[in-house]
Structures are given as C-alpha cells and as structure tokens.
Amino acid sequence: MTLLVPLYVHPAEDPGAWHRLITAAARTYAVVLNPANGPGAAPDRAFTSVAAALRAAGARLLGYVDTDYGRRDRAEIAEDLRRHQRWYAADGCFLDRVTATPGGLPACRRLVRAVRRLGATTVVLNPGVHPAPGYARLADLTVTFEGHWSTYVSAFSRPKWTTRQPPERFCHLVYGVPEALVPLAVRTAHERGAAVCGPVTGQPPNPWGELTPALNGRER
C-alpha cells in the first residue's frame, strides 16, 4: 500500500498526528507540507522540526503550491517552491488546483518544466478529476479523483486511456470515508487503477486536517 498524505493541520495543534505520521513514514508515497496555504511568508519552526523528522524517517516531502487553475503567475509559483525548498528541504511539489482541459495542457507543461528546472524531483498534479490524457505524462503522479466517499462510490468513472498507464501514475484522494470502510477505500482505489491513495475520515471545509487511519495498520 502506498499513501499520499496531505496533513493540513499545524503540528502544535495536533502533535500526535504528526508523531504517528513520522513513525509510519516508510508506508507513504509522500507527505504534503502546507504551513499556510503554501509555504507562508516566513519559516515556521514547528514545520521545520516535523519536516526534519520526516526526512530522517525516510519520507518524501512535497511543498503545497496552489496554481488556481492556471491563473497564478508562474513566478509566484516558483517562489513558493523555492521557499519550500529553503525552509523545509522539500523534494518536490504538490501542484493543487491544476487545469484539466486540453486547452490548459501547454501552460501546465511549461509549469512542470519550470519546477523541474528548480530542482523538484517529484511533481504531483492535482486536477481532482481525470484530466485530458496528456497531463498524466507530465508529472510523476496525477490525482484523478478528489472528493467525498459517497461520490467515489456512486459516480466514479474511469476513462479508457487510464488503463494504458501504470497504476503508479495515479492517485485517488477520498474524504468522508467511514473509518470502518477505510480498508475498502484502499482496495477500491487499487481496483480502479490507482496505486496511490489517501482515504481520510474528515469532512469539509478541511477534510485533510486529520491523519488517514490507513496508516495505523487496521486496513489489513
């Protein structure tokens, strides 16, 4: 099992969740660091500390960067990545709210090339839906579903082009999963062609403020 873990809660607010994440770091694909809807204006000592502990435990660290569906200036995105790298030694970036349409593909391609040049060794795109096929070739991992468990169960559809891609290229992020059904959510992601997943029990407005129960071993 490989888990992508966006944990959007301050370490001082829930130190226990961060401690559990550090001890289970080997079971993750990557951990997304998001101090302030991005790196923030200055280093956060609490995040510096947990980032160092996660690195020591073998975790891959991704800095959260919002692209605002292609509306943010590429220079601002680059600066966010540089701050994540300088302050938290991020290995790469989690590009959130990326475009999914064929028309947005050229700009997204340029963006990915730019962050690669800045040293991002791992790039994750999060359109939250299945994008036009070309997007999956740009990044190391593409989030092709982000949404509530009820939607995942009742309204998920998988385009045929995804079956020709390795499952390791896809991730499903599902929130609102009843805790007893987290093992089912993991299995369902794998059955639907996503080798990476992130099922959480949390609900909006911030479902990612809770650590996924899939790290505690009960999904087996």
N, C-alpha and C positions, 0 to 999 in steps of 0.2 A: 504494500500500500504506500502511495506517495501523496503527501498532503501539501497544498499551498495554504499558508496560514497568514491571512491578514488579521492582525490583532490590534484593533484601533481603540485601545484604552491605555491611559497613562500608567506607567509602572508604579507610580506612587498610589494610584487609585486601586489597582488590583495586582499587588506584587506576587500574590500566589499564582495567578495565571501565568505570569512571566516566568516564574520559577519552574512551573510544570512544563512550560514550553522549552525552556533551556534543557531540562533533564530529558526531554523527548526529541531533541533537535535532530538526532540521526534519522528520525522517521519522517522528516519533512522534505519536500522538494525545495522550498524556500520560505522565508519569513518576510512579510512586507512590513517595513517600518514606516509609520505615519505619525510623526510627532505633532504636526499642526496642519493637517490637510496638505501635506508636503513636508519639507524639512524645517520650516519655520524661519524666523528671522535671525536666530542665534542658536548655538548648540544647546541642547537640553541634556543636562548631566545625567538624568535618570535614563534617558535613551542611550546615551554614550555608554553607560555601565551595562545595560542589558545587551546592547549590540556587541560589546566586547565579550561578554559571557557566551552569547550565542555563537560568535565566531570561534571561540575556544572550544565549544561543544561540537563544532563541525557544520553549523548551519550556513546556508547561503542567504545573504541579506539583499533585499531589494528595496530601493527607496521609492516611496509612493510619489507619483507625479501625475497631476490632473492635466489632460490635454484639452478638456472642454470641447470634445468632438471636433478638433481641428481648429478651434477659434483662438486658442492661446498662441502667442508668439513663440516661435521656436527658440529664440534667445532666452526667454523666461524659463522654458522647459529645460534648456541646457544648464542654466544657472541652478535650478532646483537639483538637478543631478549632481552637479559639482559640489553643492553643499552636502548632499547625502554622502558623497564620496569622502569629502574632507572631514566631516564631523562624525560620521558613523561607519566609515570604511565600507560603504555599500558595494556589493559585487556587481549590481546591475540595477534595473529599474522596472517598476510595475507601472506601465502607462495606462492610466484609467480613463474611461470615457473616450475611447478612440472611435473614429468613424468606422462604419461597416459597409458603406456603399462602394460600388465600383468607382464612382467619381472621386471619392476621398482617398483611393489607394495610392496615387502618385505622391501626394503630400505625406501620407503615412510612411511610404517607402523612404522619402527623404529624411523624415524624422528619425526613423530607425537607424539609418546610415549615420546620422549626426551623433546619436547617443553611442553608437558603436565606436565612432572615432574618439569619443571622450573616455572610452575605456569600459563601457558597460559590457561585461562578458555574458550576462544573461538579460534578455529583454522579454518581458511578458506584456502582451497586448490584452486589454480588456474592453472589447466592444459589448460584452454581456449577452450577445446573440451570435448566431452563426453569420459571419461576415461574407463578403464576396470571396471566392476561393483564393485569390492572390494574397490575402492577408496572412494566411497560415504559413506562407513561405518566407515571410519577413522576420518572424520572431522565433524564439526558442519555444515559446508556449503561448497559446491563444485561449482566452476564456470565452467559450462559445455558449455558455449559459450562466447568467447570474440572476437569481430570482427566488421566489418563495417555493417551498416544498410542494404546496398544492398545485402550483403551475407546472412544476417539474414532473409531477405525477400525471397530470391531466392534459397538458398542452404541449409537451416537448415533441419536436420533430427534428429528424436528423437528415440533412441534405446528403444526396448520394456521393458528392465529391469528398465528403469527410471519410468515407470508407476506404478511400485510396491513400489516406495519410496515416502515418504511425500514431497510435493512441497516445504516445508520449508527447505529442504536439498539442494536445487538447486538455482543457481543464473545465470542470463544472463547479461553480460556487453556488451552493444552495443554502438558504437560510430558512428559519422557521421549521426546522426538522424536529419532530418529537424525539426526545432523547432515546427512547426505546427503538426508534427507527433509523438511527444514525448508521448502524451496520448495513441496513438495507439501502440507504442513500449511497454508501460507498460502493456496494455491489452494483447498484443501478448505474452509477457513473461509468464503471468499468464495462458493463454490458452495452452501454451506449457509446463506447469508443473513446472515453476519456480516461487516460491512465492516471491523471492527477485530478484531485477533487478537494473540496473544502466545505463539508457539511457542518453547519452550526445550528444551535437551537434558538439563537437570538432573533429578535424581530426589529423592524424599522422603528425609529429612524436610524439606529446604528446597530444592525444585527452583528457586526463584526467586533463589537465590544466584548464578546465572550469567546473564550477558547473552545475550539472544537472538541467535543467529547471523544472523537475518533482517536485522539492521542492517548487516551487513558487505557487503551488495550481492550475495552469491552466490545469493540467492533468485531472481535474474533468469536 
